[in-house]
Amino acid sequence: MLHRVLALARAGLAHHVAGGAIPVAPLVVQGSVGALSALLVRDMLGPFPFALAILSLSAALVALPLLGDLAPLLRADPAEEWIAAQPVTAREIRLARSLVAVLVVGGLAASFLVPAAIFAPVDWSVGDRLALVAVGLGQSLVLAATLLAALSLLGGRAEGVLIGLQTLLFGAIVVGALVGLRSMPELARIAGPSNGPAWLAFLPSTWFAAGFVGSWSAAAIASAVALAMLVLVPSAPAASASRRSALSIALAPLHALAVRTWVRREERASFELVARLLPLERDVVLRTYPLVGIPLAFLAAGARSGGPEREALLALLLFAPPIWMPVLLVHVPASASHGARWLLDGAPLSTDALHAGARKAIAVRFLVPLYAVLFVLAAWQAGPGFAARLVVPAALVAWLVLQPIYELCVRDVPLSRAPDDLLVEMDWTGAMIALGALQVVLAVSAWKFLDRWPAAIGAAGVLLLMAVLRERAHRARTA
């Protein structure tokens, strides 16, 4: 039986882990973060708070890919019927699936934990360092088992939950990066699980860090239960094709208005394809939608500030989307149905028209709802007047810079490549740094000078005129 389980596990690893090759780059990044985190806090924290901080960060860095790219580890294999037809039993298939999940999740966690243990406080013994790695691996199994149970329970409704959890977790990581070191004195005063805030008892990292000041029983029991769940709980159903969302229905009138008044006839094919199909691509959604966590993180980080400081932070937030727009744009050519690219290759349309339609679809389908969310957040924090004065100029600036960023980041026609085969050439890094500096200058200028309605309306009018003139110049150039 063992050799059949190992053969199935090798095939599963080859399928899930970069075609069988070791993903060196992500592991190096995880290790660098682990070493840097330990070096930054090891002189400030005692045994329990140090373990709590490292295990909490490890949990976040393991959960983020588990909710996204590694979620198929816990789902039914699309080739399961073919595998079941081989001379193997259902038990062997289940054991092989569990072994693959343990190896992948454990390897991801170990790449962070081992460097963190090496750079733990100097007075830690070798046993303490090994214990940190061991309980961190146990914690990663608990996270994987919990997600497996949730996916099995939710079935086809899991995609929206995964995106929501990813968004919140991404925002939490950003908040931690912004205010983590500032919170170290408060964390240092927590000597054990019993003298911290009440919510601390519900964190898995607390259960596993408790052994450094008490008993390891909670960590051992949780790890054993998680391992049993990974073996016994059936795989979650395979991800189903995404359906039309409530957001698509809400944007339908705007979509129709854009087709009638803004999208040219030769641009309509790519406009309709990108606007309707790109939001249904699971890989694109899981990799880009959690970026909404960035504004939530900035709001949480600046929640204690008020008055001009809060308005300045909100202004930076409103002008920030172009800085992380490349993450979305590099996925424009991605599609699970990329084999149908011949529809675009054989269409009697120029490449310029295809890309122009795609840019307008991104503006309607992604930029408009994003700035609607930002308007609500800004109105909640600083009042509707402030939000209305700054959101329209910020959105127009985002549309104006969308074209040059698109030309830098998009290397193929829309929906034409496999998600794992995207062409991402990092020759635009310098341009993005310059764009980031420009957006900061624009945000500060808008916060300082657009404090009255005449100035805000005038700035919006100038930006709108620039957009119209650029559209006419583009039409003349491509005629």
C-alpha positions as CSV (number, residue, x, y, z in Angstrom):
1,M,0.0,0.0,0.0
2,L,2.8,2.4,0.9
3,H,4.4,2.5,-2.5
4,R,1.0,3.2,-4.2
5,V,0.3,6.1,-1.7
6,L,3.8,7.5,-2.4
7,A,3.3,7.3,-6.2
8,L,0.0,9.1,-5.9
9,A,1.6,11.7,-3.7
10,R,4.4,12.3,-6.1
11,A,1.9,12.9,-8.9
12,G,-0.1,15.2,-6.7
13,L,3.0,17.3,-5.8
14,A,3.9,17.5,-9.5
15,H,0.4,18.9,-10.1
16,H,0.2,21.4,-7.3
17,V,3.8,22.6,-6.8
18,A,5.0,24.3,-10.0
19,G,5.0,21.2,-12.1
20,G,7.0,19.3,-9.5
21,A,9.8,21.9,-9.2
22,I,10.6,23.5,-5.9
23,P,9.1,27.1,-5.9
24,V,12.4,28.7,-4.7
25,A,11.3,32.4,-5.0
26,P,8.3,32.2,-2.6
27,L,10.2,30.2,-0.1
28,V,13.1,32.7,-0.1
29,V,10.7,35.5,0.4
30,Q,9.0,33.7,3.3
31,G,12.4,33.0,4.9
32,S,13.5,36.6,4.5
33,V,10.4,37.8,6.2
34,G,10.8,35.3,9.0
35,A,14.5,36.2,9.7
36,L,13.8,39.9,9.5
37,S,10.7,39.7,11.9
38,A,12.7,37.7,14.5
39,L,15.6,40.1,14.3
40,L,13.3,43.2,14.8
41,V,11.5,41.9,17.9
42,R,13.8,39.4,19.6
43,D,15.3,42.1,22.0
44,M,11.9,43.5,22.9
45,L,9.9,40.4,23.8
46,G,9.9,37.6,26.3
47,P,9.4,33.9,25.4
48,F,5.6,34.0,25.2
49,P,5.1,37.3,23.3
50,F,7.9,36.5,20.9
51,A,6.4,33.1,20.1
52,L,3.0,34.7,19.8
53,A,4.2,37.3,17.4
54,I,6.1,34.9,15.2
55,L,3.3,32.3,15.1
56,S,0.7,34.9,14.4
57,L,2.7,36.2,11.4
58,S,3.4,32.6,10.3
59,A,-0.4,31.8,10.5
60,A,-1.2,34.8,8.3
61,L,1.4,34.0,5.7
62,V,0.2,30.4,5.5
63,A,-3.5,31.2,5.5
64,L,-3.2,33.8,2.6
65,P,-2.0,31.3,-0.1
66,L,-4.3,28.6,1.4
67,L,-7.3,30.8,0.7
68,G,-6.0,31.6,-2.8
69,D,-3.6,29.6,-5.0
70,L,-3.3,26.6,-2.7
71,A,-7.0,26.2,-2.1
72,P,-7.1,23.4,-4.8
73,L,-5.0,21.3,-2.4
74,L,-8.1,20.7,-0.3
75,R,-10.6,20.3,-3.1
76,A,-11.5,17.2,-5.1
77,D,-9.1,16.5,-7.9
78,P,-10.7,17.1,-11.4
79,A,-9.0,13.8,-12.4
80,E,-10.3,11.9,-9.4
81,E,-12.5,9.5,-11.6
82,W,-9.5,8.6,-13.7
83,I,-7.4,8.1,-10.6
84,A,-10.1,5.9,-9.0
85,A,-10.0,3.7,-12.1
86,Q,-6.4,2.7,-11.3
87,P,-5.5,-0.2,-9.1
88,V,-5.7,1.9,-5.9
89,T,-8.3,2.1,-3.1
90,A,-10.3,5.1,-1.9
91,R,-8.3,5.0,1.3
92,E,-5.0,5.2,-0.5
93,I,-6.2,8.2,-2.6
94,R,-7.3,9.9,0.6
95,L,-4.0,9.2,2.3
96,A,-2.0,10.5,-0.7
97,R,-4.1,13.7,-0.8
98,S,-3.5,14.3,2.9
99,L,0.2,13.7,2.5
100,V,0.4,16.2,-0.3
101,A,-1.4,18.8,1.8
102,V,0.8,18.2,4.8
103,L,4.0,18.4,2.7
104,V,3.0,21.6,0.8
105,V,1.6,23.4,3.8
106,G,4.4,22.3,6.1
107,G,7.0,23.3,3.6
108,L,5.5,26.7,3.3
109,A,5.4,27.2,7.1
110,A,8.9,25.8,7.6
111,S,10.4,28.3,5.1
112,F,9.3,31.1,7.5
113,L,9.7,29.3,10.9
114,V,13.2,27.9,10.4
115,P,14.9,31.3,9.8
116,A,12.7,32.8,12.6
117,A,13.9,30.1,15.0
118,I,17.6,30.6,14.0
119,F,17.3,34.4,14.8
120,A,15.2,33.9,18.0
121,P,16.5,35.6,21.2
122,V,20.0,34.6,22.0
123,D,19.1,33.1,25.4
124,W,16.8,30.5,23.7
125,S,18.1,26.9,23.8
126,V,18.2,24.6,20.8
127,G,15.2,22.8,22.2
128,D,13.2,26.1,22.4
129,R,14.1,26.8,18.7
130,L,13.0,23.3,17.6
131,A,9.8,23.7,19.7
132,L,9.0,27.0,17.8
133,V,9.3,25.2,14.5
134,A,7.3,22.2,15.7
135,V,4.4,24.2,17.1
136,G,4.4,26.4,14.0
137,L,4.0,23.3,11.8
138,G,1.2,22.1,14.0
139,Q,-0.5,25.4,13.7
140,S,-0.3,25.3,9.9
141,L,-2.0,21.9,10.0
142,V,-4.8,23.3,12.1
143,L,-5.3,26.1,9.6
144,A,-5.4,23.6,6.7
145,A,-7.8,21.3,8.5
146,T,-10.1,24.2,9.4
147,L,-10.2,25.4,5.9
148,L,-10.9,21.9,4.6
149,A,-13.9,21.5,6.9
150,A,-15.2,24.9,5.9
151,L,-14.9,24.2,2.2
152,S,-16.6,20.9,2.6
153,L,-19.4,22.5,4.5
154,L,-19.9,25.5,2.2
155,G,-19.6,23.6,-1.1
156,G,-20.2,25.9,-4.1
157,R,-20.8,28.9,-1.9
158,A,-17.2,29.0,-0.7
159,E,-15.7,31.3,-3.3
160,G,-17.3,34.5,-2.0
161,V,-16.3,33.5,1.6
162,L,-12.7,32.9,0.5
163,I,-12.4,36.3,-1.2
164,G,-13.8,38.0,1.8
165,L,-11.4,36.2,4.2
166,Q,-8.5,36.9,1.9
167,T,-9.4,40.6,1.8
168,L,-9.6,40.9,5.6
169,L,-6.4,38.9,6.0
170,F,-4.5,41.0,3.4
171,G,-5.7,44.1,5.2
172,A,-4.6,42.7,8.6
173,I,-1.1,42.0,7.2
174,V,-0.9,45.6,5.9
175,V,-2.0,46.9,9.3
176,G,0.5,44.8,11.0
177,A,3.3,46.1,8.8
178,L,2.2,49.7,9.5
179,V,1.7,49.5,13.3
180,G,3.3,46.3,14.4
181,L,6.5,47.7,15.8
182,R,4.6,50.5,17.4
183,S,2.6,47.9,19.4
184,M,5.6,45.9,20.7
185,P,5.6,47.6,24.1
186,E,1.9,46.5,24.7
187,L,2.7,43.0,23.5
188,A,5.8,42.7,25.7
189,R,3.6,43.2,28.8
190,I,1.6,40.0,28.0
191,A,3.6,37.4,29.9
192,G,1.1,34.6,29.2
193,P,-2.3,33.6,27.8
194,S,-4.1,34.5,31.0
195,N,-3.1,38.2,31.3
196,G,-3.8,39.5,27.8
197,P,-7.0,40.7,26.2
198,A,-10.0,38.3,26.3
199,W,-9.9,37.8,22.5
200,L,-6.4,36.4,22.7
201,A,-7.7,33.1,24.0
202,F,-9.4,32.5,20.6
203,L,-6.3,32.8,18.5
204,P,-4.6,29.5,17.4
205,S,-1.2,31.1,17.8
206,T,-2.0,31.6,21.5
207,W,-2.7,27.9,22.0
208,F,0.6,27.0,20.4
209,A,2.7,29.8,22.1
210,A,1.3,28.8,25.5
211,G,3.8,25.9,25.8
212,F,6.6,28.4,26.2
213,V,5.2,29.4,29.6
214,G,3.2,26.3,30.5
215,S,1.9,23.1,29.1
216,W,2.2,21.9,25.5
217,S,-1.0,19.8,25.8
218,A,-3.3,22.2,23.9
219,A,-0.8,22.4,21.0
220,A,-0.4,18.6,20.9
221,I,-4.2,17.9,21.0
222,A,-4.9,20.6,18.3
223,S,-2.2,19.2,16.0
224,A,-3.4,15.6,16.4
225,V,-7.1,16.5,15.7
226,A,-6.0,18.6,12.6
227,L,-4.0,15.6,11.2
228,A,-7.0,13.3,11.8
229,M,-9.3,15.8,10.0
230,L,-7.0,16.1,7.0
231,V,-7.2,12.3,6.6
232,L,-10.8,11.7,7.5
233,V,-12.7,14.8,6.2
234,P,-13.6,14.3,2.5
235,S,-12.2,16.7,-0.1
236,A,-14.2,19.8,-0.7
237,P,-16.1,19.9,-4.1
238,A,-14.1,21.2,-7.0
239,A,-14.5,25.0,-7.6
240,S,-17.5,25.6,-9.9
241,A,-17.6,28.2,-12.6
242,S,-18.4,31.6,-11.3
243,R,-21.8,33.0,-11.8
244,R,-23.0,36.5,-12.5
245,S,-22.6,38.5,-9.3
246,A,-24.8,41.1,-7.7
247,L,-22.1,43.7,-8.6
248,S,-22.5,42.8,-12.3
249,I,-26.3,43.3,-12.0
250,A,-25.8,46.6,-10.3
251,L,-23.4,47.8,-13.0
252,A,-25.6,46.7,-15.9
253,P,-27.1,50.2,-16.4
254,L,-23.7,51.8,-16.5
255,H,-22.5,49.1,-18.8
256,A,-25.3,49.8,-21.2
257,L,-24.7,53.5,-21.1
258,A,-21.0,53.1,-21.8
259,V,-21.8,50.9,-24.8
260,R,-24.2,53.5,-26.2
261,T,-22.2,56.6,-25.6
262,W,-18.5,55.9,-25.0
263,V,-17.4,52.6,-26.5
264,R,-16.6,52.7,-30.2
265,R,-18.0,50.0,-32.5
266,E,-14.6,48.3,-33.1
267,E,-13.9,48.3,-29.3
268,R,-17.1,46.7,-28.3
269,A,-16.0,43.1,-28.7
270,S,-13.1,43.3,-26.3
271,F,-15.1,45.6,-24.0
272,E,-17.9,43.0,-23.7
273,L,-15.4,40.1,-23.2
274,V,-13.4,41.8,-20.5
275,A,-16.3,43.4,-18.7
276,R,-18.4,40.2,-18.6
277,L,-15.8,37.4,-18.4
278,L,-12.7,38.7,-16.6
279,P,-14.7,39.0,-13.3
280,L,-15.7,35.4,-13.7
281,E,-12.1,34.2,-13.9
282,R,-11.4,32.5,-10.5
283,D,-7.6,33.0,-10.6
284,V,-8.0,36.7,-11.4
285,V,-10.6,37.3,-8.7
286,L,-8.6,35.5,-6.0
287,R,-5.4,37.4,-6.9
288,T,-6.8,40.9,-7.3
289,Y,-10.0,41.4,-5.3
290,P,-8.2,41.1,-1.9
291,L,-6.4,44.3,-2.8
292,V,-9.5,46.1,-1.4
293,G,-8.0,45.2,1.9
294,I,-5.4,48.0,1.4
295,P,-7.8,50.9,1.9
296,L,-9.4,49.0,4.8
297,A,-5.9,48.6,6.3
298,F,-5.1,52.3,5.9
299,L,-8.4,53.3,7.5
300,A,-7.7,50.9,10.5
301,A,-4.2,52.2,10.8
302,G,-5.3,55.8,10.9
303,A,-8.5,55.3,12.9
304,R,-7.0,57.1,16.0
305,S,-6.2,60.2,14.0
306,G,-8.7,63.0,13.4
307,G,-9.1,66.3,11.7
308,P,-6.5,67.3,9.1
309,E,-4.5,64.2,9.7
310,R,-7.4,61.9,8.8
311,E,-8.3,63.9,5.7
312,A,-4.7,63.8,4.5
313,L,-4.6,60.0,5.0
314,L,-7.9,59.7,3.1
315,A,-6.5,61.9,0.2
316,L,-3.6,59.6,-0.1
317,L,-5.9,56.6,-0.1
318,L,-8.1,58.1,-2.9
319,F,-5.1,58.7,-5.1
320,A,-3.5,55.3,-4.3
321,P,-5.3,52.9,-6.7
322,P,-3.1,53.5,-9.8
323,I,-0.1,52.4,-7.7
324,W,-1.4,48.9,-7.3
325,M,-3.3,48.8,-10.6
326,P,-0.5,46.7,-12.2
327,V,-1.6,43.7,-10.1
328,L,-4.9,43.8,-11.9
329,L,-3.6,44.7,-15.3
330,V,-1.1,41.9,-15.6
331,H,-4.1,39.5,-15.2
332,V,-6.1,41.0,-18.1
333,P,-4.7,38.3,-20.6
334,A,-5.4,35.5,-18.1
335,S,-8.2,33.0,-18.7
336,A,-9.0,29.4,-17.9
337,S,-10.5,29.3,-21.4
338,H,-7.4,30.7,-23.1
339,G,-7.7,28.1,-25.9
340,A,-10.4,30.2,-27.4
341,R,-8.0,33.1,-28.1
342,W,-8.4,32.3,-31.8
343,L,-11.7,34.3,-31.6
344,L,-9.6,37.4,-31.0
345,D,-6.7,36.4,-33.3
346,G,-9.0,35.9,-36.2
347,A,-11.2,38.9,-35.6
348,P,-11.0,41.7,-38.2
349,L,-10.0,44.2,-35.6
350,S,-6.7,45.9,-34.8
351,T,-4.8,45.2,-31.6
352,D,-5.2,48.8,-30.6
353,A,-9.0,48.5,-30.7
354,L,-8.9,45.3,-28.7
355,H,-6.8,47.0,-26.0
356,A,-8.8,50.2,-26.0
357,G,-12.0,48.2,-25.4
358,A,-10.3,46.3,-22.6
359,R,-9.2,49.5,-20.9
360,K,-12.7,50.9,-21.0
361,A,-14.1,47.6,-19.6
362,I,-11.6,47.8,-16.7
363,A,-12.7,51.4,-16.0
364,V,-16.4,50.4,-15.9
365,R,-16.1,47.1,-14.2
366,F,-13.3,47.7,-11.7
367,L,-12.5,51.4,-11.3
368,V,-16.0,52.6,-10.9
369,P,-17.0,50.2,-8.1
370,L,-13.7,50.7,-6.4
371,Y,-14.1,54.5,-6.3
372,A,-17.7,54.0,-5.1
373,V,-16.4,52.0,-2.2
374,L,-13.7,54.7,-1.5
375,F,-16.4,57.4,-1.7
376,V,-18.4,55.6,1.0
377,L,-15.3,55.1,3.2
378,A,-14.2,58.8,2.8
379,A,-17.8,60.1,3.5
380,W,-18.0,57.9,6.6
381,Q,-14.6,59.2,7.9
382,A,-14.6,62.8,6.8
383,G,-18.1,63.7,5.5
384,P,-19.8,63.5,2.1
385,G,-18.6,67.0,1.2
386,F,-14.9,66.0,1.5
387,A,-15.6,62.8,-0.4
388,A,-17.4,64.4,-3.3
389,R,-14.7,67.1,-3.7
390,L,-11.8,64.6,-4.0
391,V,-13.3,61.3,-5.3
392,V,-14.2,62.6,-8.8
393,P,-10.7,64.2,-9.5
394,A,-9.0,61.1,-8.1
395,A,-11.1,58.8,-10.3
396,L,-10.3,60.9,-13.4
397,V,-6.6,60.9,-12.6
398,A,-6.8,57.1,-12.3
399,W,-8.5,56.9,-15.8
400,L,-5.8,59.2,-17.3
401,V,-2.9,57.1,-16.0
402,L,-4.6,53.8,-16.8
403,Q,-3.5,53.8,-20.5
404,P,0.2,54.3,-19.9
405,I,0.2,51.7,-17.1
406,Y,-1.8,49.3,-19.3
407,E,0.8,49.7,-22.1
408,L,3.6,48.9,-19.6
409,C,2.0,45.9,-18.0
410,V,-0.2,44.1,-20.5
411,R,1.8,42.0,-23.0
412,D,-0.9,40.1,-24.8
413,V,-4.5,40.4,-26.0
414,P,-7.2,40.0,-23.3
415,L,-8.2,36.5,-22.0
416,S,-5.6,34.8,-24.2
417,R,-3.2,33.1,-21.8
418,A,-3.3,30.5,-19.0
419,P,-3.2,32.2,-15.6
420,D,0.0,30.3,-14.7
421,D,1.6,31.4,-18.0
422,L,1.3,35.2,-17.9
423,L,4.0,37.4,-19.3
424,V,5.1,39.6,-16.5
425,E,8.2,41.7,-17.4
426,M,9.4,43.8,-14.5
427,D,10.8,46.5,-16.7
428,W,8.2,48.9,-15.5
429,T,9.4,49.1,-11.8
430,G,11.1,52.5,-12.3
431,A,8.1,54.0,-14.0
432,M,5.8,52.8,-11.2
433,I,8.1,54.4,-8.5
434,A,7.8,57.7,-10.4
435,L,4.1,57.2,-10.7
436,G,3.8,56.6,-6.9
437,A,5.7,59.8,-6.2
438,L,3.4,61.7,-8.6
439,Q,0.3,60.3,-6.9
440,V,1.5,61.4,-3.5
441,V,2.1,64.9,-4.9
442,L,-1.4,65.0,-6.4
443,A,-3.0,63.7,-3.3
444,V,-1.3,66.3,-1.1
445,S,-2.2,69.0,-3.6
446,A,-5.8,67.9,-3.8
447,W,-6.1,67.8,0.0
448,K,-4.6,71.3,0.4
449,F,-6.2,73.2,-2.5
450,L,-9.5,71.4,-3.3
451,D,-11.0,72.4,0.0
452,R,-13.7,74.6,-1.7
453,W,-16.3,73.6,-4.3
454,P,-15.2,76.0,-7.1
455,A,-11.6,74.6,-7.0
456,A,-12.8,71.0,-6.9
457,I,-15.3,71.6,-9.8
458,G,-12.6,73.4,-11.8
459,A,-10.0,70.6,-11.3
460,A,-12.6,68.0,-12.3
461,G,-13.4,70.0,-15.4
462,V,-9.8,70.3,-16.5
463,L,-9.2,66.6,-15.9
464,L,-12.3,65.7,-17.9
465,L,-11.3,67.9,-20.7
466,M,-7.9,66.2,-20.8
467,A,-9.6,62.8,-21.0
468,V,-11.8,63.9,-23.9
469,L,-8.9,65.4,-25.8
470,R,-6.8,62.2,-25.3
471,E,-9.7,60.1,-26.6
472,R,-10.1,62.2,-29.7
473,A,-6.3,62.1,-30.3
474,H,-6.4,58.3,-30.0
475,R,-9.2,58.1,-32.5
476,A,-7.4,60.3,-34.9
477,R,-4.2,58.2,-34.5
478,T,-5.9,54.9,-35.1
479,A,-8.3,56.0,-37.8
